[in-house]
Amino acid sequence: MRIRFLEIAEIELDQAIEYYNYESPGLGDAFLTETLKALDRIGEFPEAWHPLSARTRRCQMRRFPYGIIYQVRQDEIGRVDKESDTGNRGELFWP
């Protein structure tokens, strides 16, 4: 299943990677890898993750305290957000 995102989402992802690399060298790269793995899992099994509503689901990242909020559409994943378990929420990927 296809996942699309805008430039603003790429900027936010880059900022998170930079933050984690600042905290510990290489940690930002691990965050990116974990994000990509979570997106791959969503693409392969879009209905597998915790439902928040009829079309909206949340995929918890394994290593980092983030979940990815997304909606399953006909042939793509739409509006995908990141949600920190600390309560901070922002757009990560969205169509």
C-alpha positions as CSV (number, residue, x, y, z in Angstrom):
1,M,0.0,0.0,0.0
2,R,1.3,3.4,-0.9
3,I,2.2,6.0,1.7
4,R,2.5,9.7,0.7
5,F,3.9,12.7,2.7
6,L,4.6,16.4,2.1
7,E,7.8,18.4,2.4
8,I,6.7,19.8,5.8
9,A,6.6,16.3,7.1
10,E,10.1,15.5,5.8
11,I,11.3,18.7,7.6
12,E,9.8,17.5,10.9
13,L,11.3,14.0,10.5
14,D,14.7,15.6,9.8
15,Q,14.3,17.7,13.0
16,A,13.6,14.6,15.1
17,I,16.6,12.8,13.6
18,E,18.8,15.8,14.4
19,Y,17.5,16.0,17.9
20,Y,18.2,12.3,18.6
21,N,21.6,12.5,17.0
22,Y,22.4,15.5,19.3
23,E,21.3,13.5,22.3
24,S,23.5,10.5,21.3
25,P,25.5,10.1,18.0
26,G,23.7,7.6,15.8
27,L,20.4,7.6,17.7
28,G,18.8,9.8,15.1
29,D,19.7,7.2,12.4
30,A,18.2,4.5,14.6
31,F,15.0,6.7,14.9
32,L,14.8,7.0,11.1
33,T,15.3,3.2,10.7
34,E,12.6,2.5,13.2
35,T,10.3,5.0,11.6
36,L,10.8,3.4,8.2
37,K,10.3,-0.1,9.6
38,A,7.0,1.0,11.2
39,L,5.9,2.5,7.9
40,D,6.7,-0.7,6.1
41,R,4.7,-2.7,8.7
42,I,1.8,-0.3,8.2
43,G,2.0,-0.6,4.4
44,E,2.1,-4.4,4.6
45,F,-0.6,-4.8,7.3
46,P,-2.7,-1.6,7.4
47,E,-5.5,-3.2,9.4
48,A,-3.3,-4.8,12.0
49,W,-2.7,-1.9,14.3
50,H,-4.8,-0.5,17.2
51,P,-8.0,1.2,15.9
52,L,-8.7,4.7,17.2
53,S,-11.9,5.0,15.1
54,A,-13.5,3.3,12.1
55,R,-10.7,4.3,9.7
56,T,-7.9,5.6,12.0
57,R,-5.3,3.4,13.5
58,R,-2.1,3.8,15.6
59,C,1.1,1.8,15.1
60,Q,3.4,1.9,18.2
61,M,7.1,2.3,17.4
62,R,9.1,-0.5,19.1
63,R,12.1,1.4,20.3
64,F,11.0,5.0,20.6
65,P,8.1,6.5,22.6
66,Y,6.1,7.4,19.4
67,G,3.1,6.0,17.6
68,I,2.2,6.6,14.0
69,I,-1.4,7.7,13.5
70,Y,-2.8,6.9,10.1
71,Q,-6.0,6.3,8.1
72,V,-6.6,3.4,5.7
73,R,-8.0,4.6,2.4
74,Q,-8.9,2.7,-0.7
75,D,-5.3,2.2,-2.1
76,E,-3.1,4.4,0.1
77,I,-2.4,5.3,3.7
78,G,-3.6,8.8,4.3
79,R,-2.9,11.4,7.0
80,V,-0.2,9.8,9.0
81,D,0.9,11.6,12.2
82,K,3.4,10.9,14.8
83,E,2.3,10.9,18.4
84,S,4.7,11.0,21.3
85,D,3.8,8.9,24.4
86,T,4.7,12.0,26.4
87,G,1.7,13.8,24.9
88,N,3.5,15.9,22.4
89,R,1.8,15.4,19.0
90,G,2.7,16.8,15.6
91,E,2.4,16.0,12.0
92,L,4.9,13.5,10.6
93,F,3.5,12.3,7.4
94,W,0.3,13.4,5.7
95,P,-1.0,13.5,2.1
